[in-house]
Amino acid sequence: EKHYVGVPCGIMDQFVCALGQLNHAFMLDTLHQTFEQVALPDSVVVMLVNCGKKHRLAAGDGYRTRVAECQEACKELGIDSLRDLTTTDLPLLDKLPDLLKKRARHVITENKRVLDAVEALKKGDMGKMSQLMSDSHDSQRDDYEVSIPEIDSLVESSRHFGIKSARLTGGGFGGSIVALVPKEKCSSWWAAISKENPEASLISTYGV
């Protein structure tokens, strides 16, 4: 994918395609290349919705720019990877220029959200999981700045409906959202989303 398609990507998509299981979240530690299957509760359905605007990560410079900005933040901080830092290290980011600070803050806090999400799913705490997904989207929108108005509109429509567990998924700059929706609300949720976002399309649902 890096050399043929031209996207400076990581290994997550390939891992999940090869090893992911239906009705499970996939916890991947890319540093150590270890993984864990985390069961999703039977009460929710994974909904994937395309915003109607295709992202072109190989052709555009946005994704490459984000990768370069994170690398520059590491260089400024004297570390090999932002993975070397945790949320307790966030004050160290104050030495960075504002733009790099935002990029690094997203990565560090997102890593923490992933770990917290695993624990929330294992405990069946969907309230916590919903808040983590909501916070994740806000961070992608405000700190990492990879969302677009069409994606934000889908997320806001879900929040208006009462479902906070919706976020941008993928590399950003277009594409889709993923949402965890209670089974009994799937039809009404999609009816509300599609009414407010007529260009959107329901890609698939898992768990029905």
N, C-alpha and C positions, 0 to 999 in steps of 0.2 A: 504493500500500500504506500509506503514511503517512496520507494524508488520508481514504481511503475505509474501509480496514480498521482504521486506528488504531494501527498498530505503528510505533514510532519506529526503523525499521530503516535499514540501509545499502543499498548497491547490489549486494552480492555475489550474492544469489540470482537477481536479474534478469539480471545479466551471465552467470552460469553457464547459466541456462536458455536464453538466446539464443545463446551462443557455445561452450558446453562440447562436448567431443568424447568419444566412447566410448573407454574404456580410457586416459584421460588425466586427470591431476590438472590443476586450473586455478589458476594463480598469478595473482592479481589484486592490483594496486597501486591501492587505492581513492583515494589522494591524487592520483596522476597519471593515473588511469584508463587504465593500460596493463595488458596481460595477456600470459601465456605459457602455451602448452599443454605439459605435462610428461608424457611417456609413462610409464605404469605398466609394470612388468616383466610378461612373459607368465606368470611362475611364480606370481603371486598373483591372488586373486579379491577384489573389493570386496563385502563382505557388509553389508547393512543390516538391523538388527533393531529392531523397535519394542518398547518395554518394557511396553506395555499401558496406560500412563497418558498421555492426550493432554495436550499443553501448549496453553494458550490465552494467547498472548502479548499479544493485543489486550485481552482481558478482565482478565488479571491485572496486578498492579503490580510483579512481580519484575523483568521485563525493563526496564520503564520506570525502575525504581529504579536498576538497574545503569548505564543510560545517564546518568542524573542524577548518580550518584556519580562516574563518570568525568569528567563535565563539571565537577563541583565540585573534583575533584583537579587538573584543568587550571587552574582559577581560583586555587587555593591555590599552585600552582607558577608561575603567571604565564606560561603557555604556551597556545597555541591548540589544540593537540592532543597526546595522549600519543604520537602518531607522531613528535613532535619529539624524543623521548628514545630512547636506546638502552640496552642493558644496562650500558654503562659509566656511565650516569647513575643507576643504581639507588640509590646513596647519597643522592641528592637527596630520595628518598621518605621519608627518616627524619624530615623536618619535618612530614609529614602525620599526621593522626589514624590510628590503626591500621586502621580499616575502609577508608579511602580509600587507604592504603598498599597494602593487599592487592589492591584493585581495580586500581590503577595497575600494580602489579607483574605481575599476570596479563597485562594488555594488552601491556606492554613485552616480557616474556619470551615471550609467544605470538608476537609479531611476529618475534622472533629464531628461534623454532622453525620458523615458516613458511619463512623464508629457508634455514635449515639443512635442512629437509625437501626443498626443491627440489634442493639440491646432493646430498643423499643419494640421491634418486631418479635423478638424472642419472648418478650413479656406480654405481647398482645396489646401494647399501649398505642392504639391508633390515634389518640389525641396528640401524643407526643410526636408520633410519626408524621401526622398532618402538619404540625407546626414546623418540623424540620424541613419538610418539602417546601413549605411556603417560604421559610427563611432562605432556603437554597436558591429558589427562584429570584428572590429579591437581591441576593448577593451576585448572582449571575447578571442580573439587570444593572445593578448600581456600581458594583466593584469591578467585576470582570467585563461588563459592558459587551456581552455577546447576544443579548436578546434584541428583538425588534418589536415595533408596535403591534404587529399582527399576533405575535406570540404572547405579548403582554395582555392583549385583549382577551385571548382565550383563558389565560390564568385569572384575569379579573372577572370574567364571566362565571368561572367556576366558583370563585370566592363569593360573588353575588348570590349564587345558588346555595351557598352554605358549605361548599367543599373546598377546604384550604389545601388539601393534598394534591396540588397540581403544580408542575414546574416544567420549564424548558428541558428537553432532553436532546442529546447529541452535541455536535460541535458549535451550535448557535448560528446566528446570522440567517435564520430561516428555519425550516423544518417543522418540528412537532413538539407537542407537550405530552407528558405522561401524567396520568391522574389515578389515584386509588379511590374508587367510588363504591359505596355500599351497594350490594347486589340489587336491593329493592329500589334503588334510586337511579340505576343506570339509564333507563329509558327517558325519564323526566330530565335527568342531568343533560343528556345529549340533546334533547329537544330544546332546552334552554340555551345551551352553548351554540348550537347550529342556528338558532333564531338570531342571536346577537352577532354571529360570525358566519354569514352565508357562504363565504369563500372556503371555509374550513371543511375538512372531510374526515370521517371516522375511519382510521386505518384498520384497527383490529381491537378486539377485546379478549382478555384472557381471564379465565376463572368462571365463566358462565357455564 
